Every structure is written in C-alpha cells, then in structure tokens.
C-alpha cells in the first residue's frame, strides 16, 4: 500500500519506519520536507519525504493523521479534493491544553473524537487506531512474533476495517476491533483503554467487561 503520513513526529515517524520495513510505500510529510532526510534514511528505500500538498496529491491508499488535533479542521478543508475515497487513519487525540477550545468542545460534545474527524473528512473512509499506545511502546514493541501487544481499532466500513487490521498486524501487533466509530469513546484520552498496552486476550477481557457493565 501507499501510505501518506501527515505529521512525522514520534507516532508518525515510528509507524512510517515500521510500515516501510513491512514492504509498504511511505510518504512522510512536512511543511519543510528537507528536514526529514534522516527519518527517510532510517526508514529505507520504501520511504520518501514530500510537502503536505505533494503528499495529498500522491493519491495514497491510506492517510495517517498523526498531527496535533487542532490541525484536523484545516487539513480537512485544504485537501478535501485529494483524499476522497482514501482511508483516513486517525491517530490524533484532543488535548485542550495543547489544542485549545476546539479540543475541549469535542470532548464535551455528544460525539467522540473519531466521529468528529469522520465528519470533517466525510468523502473518505475513516478509522481510528494508534492513538491509545504510548509512543515508546509503539517504537520498541513492534515486529514481535510472540508476546505481542494489542492495538485497538475502529472502522467506518468493511473496507477500512480490512485495511487497518492489515496495517496493525503487518508490523507485529495484534489487532482488536472495538467496533464502529461510535464505539471509540473508550479510546479517547482519560477513558477506559487509553494508554493501556496489554496482550490481545487482556484487552478483549477489558472491553468485554466494559460492555457488560
């Protein structure tokens, strides 16, 4: 798959490197792509760096959103014609102390953060993953063949579900399907499975208990 990464920090950088090693084509993006040379070198031959505009113009199969949540609106508006029919993989989190009032408004609303993203990117197929795991765990616990950590995810439809499941499992994590986007409140900051890095069986037990109560 061709994957465009919007936000090449700890989460986006680690995922991009893992995915190139798994054989995917990765485009790291930045307003200053020349500053990503060392990241591209680490990632290897399947990686390139482009501007954000060039990345959206590349017609990727998947766009990973790994930038601050406050950029969700602007990115959605600027590139609405470019990501239509792609999968938007949302790894963002609304932190009011960083992202301001818009993040607080989303956290106070009667919808969750992934539903907000899906509303903004409504011509794409939106899924949620990689927002609950600590950056250090994502970097250091990939590519395992045993004692794998589980990544919870949600998806808008069967196509995005299949793609996101594959992208999780290709890099040595177990995938745990939480449900559709309306079920992702438990993945948001300060909620039940945010920040938890456990095995698949432990995560499934946790989710089952939450749904039973």
Order of alpha helices (4+ residues) and beta strands (2+ residues): beta-alpha-beta-alpha-beta-alpha-beta-alpha-beta-alpha-alpha-alpha-beta-alpha-beta-alpha-beta-alpha
